[in-house]
Amino acid sequence: MKNNIIIINGPNLNLLGEREKNKYGTMSLEEIENNCTSFCKKNELNLTFYQSNIEGEIVEKIQGARSNFSGLIINAGGYTHTSVAIHDSLKILKIPIIELHITNIYNREEFRHKSLISNVATGVICGFGSEGYIMSLNAINNLIKNENR
């Protein structure tokens, strides 16, 4: 479990690089995963990278993180603003949680300003594009190191 990190991506993130490039950039989810994998290798972290468009599958993946991971990063996409089930599953975890968004959700439509995840997350990173993934990994790595001291 030590140094096992999971990144969970929600709906429509499988279409990164194709959809709304002006908001989400041109990098595909596969390219983001490759960058994250490189970061993790350099920092002796074991990465599981996951994406689903299905809320229940995301909940099950979060529940499974209880005993297998030392940190979780979640970009829940649209479920950020609607999913009590994802909120409740994250609330069960006793590990650091980073809420991640490629865009600044506070510069967008009003309904995106409310996150059901923020109050159970250790921290939030938003608005830095795909670079937010590496920022999140760096943050979770530091949180894990501090917990192990």
N, C-alpha and C positions, 0 to 999 in steps of 0.2 A: 504494500500500500504506500509506503514512503516514496514520495516524489512522483506518484501517479497523478496526472492531471487529466481532466476531461473537459473538452470544449463541446458544448451542445448548441447547435444551430437550428432555429425554427423555420417556419414556413417561408417559402419563396427564396430563401438564401441559396438554394441549389441553382438559382438562375442569375447569380451575381456574374457580372461581366456581360450580361445580355440585357438586363432590365434597368431602366432609368439610370443610365451611365452617368448622367449629370449629378445624380444624388449618391449613387453607390460605387461609382468608379468603374474601371474596365477590368479589374482583376477578378478572375473566377474563384469560386470556393475552393477548387482544387489547388490553384496557385496559393491561396491563403493557407490552406492546409500544408503545402510544401514549405512555405516560409515558417510556419509554426513548428513543423517537424525539425527543421534546421536549427531553430532557436532552442528547442528542447534537447536536441543532441548535444549542443554546445554547453548547455546548462545542466546536464545529467538529469533531465526530467523524462518521464515516460508519458507519452501523449496518446490519448484516445480522442479522435475527432469524429463527431457524429452530427448528422443532419436528418431531420424528418419534417414533413409537412403535417404530420398527424399528432395532435395534442396528447393522446393517450400513450403513444410511443415515447414521447418526450418525458412524460411523467414517469413511465417505467424506467427509463434510462436514469433519471434523477434518483429515483428510489434505489436503484442498483448501486449508485455512487456512495451509499451510506458506509459500506465496509471496504470498498475497493479503491477509493481515491482520497488523496490528501488535499485536493483543491478542485473547484469547479468554476468554469467560465461559461456563461450562458448569453447567447444572442437569441432571444426568444422571438424576434421579429414581431409580427402583429399580435402574437399571444401575450406580449408584454403588457398590453393595455386591456386584455380581456380575460385572461385565464386565472381563475381562482385555483384551479386544480394544480397548475404549475407553481403558483405561490405556495400552496399548502405542502406540496412535495419538497420544495426548497427549504421550507421552514423546519422540516424534520432533520436536515443535515447539520452536522456538528463540525463542518470543515469550512474554510474560507470560500466565499462565493463572490465572483465578480460579475456584475451585470454589464453587458457590452452592447453598444449600438454603433454602427458605422456612421450614421448621421447624427446630428444634434437634434434629438427628439423635441427639444424646447424651441427650435427654430422652425418647426413644422406645424401641421394642423393641430388644432386645439385638443382633439381627442388623443393625440400622441403624447401630450404633456403629462398624463397620468400613467404611472407605472405601478403595476401590482407586484413587481419584483423588488423594487428599490428598498422597501423597508425590511426585507429579509436578506439583502445582499450586504456583504462587507464593504463593497465600494462599487462605484459606477464609472464607466469610461464611455464617453459618447462624443461623436463629432469629429473624430480623427481619421475617418476612412478606414481602409483595411489595416492601416498601421495600428489601429486600436487593438487588434488581436495580439500583436507583439507587446504592446504596452500592458495589456491584461496579463499576458504570460509573465512578464517581468514583475508585475505587482503580485501575482499569486505566488511566484517563486520567493519573493521577499517575505510574504506573509508566512509561508511554510517554514522558511529558515528561522524566522523569529519565534514561531511556535515550538520549534525543535531545540531551542536554546535552553 
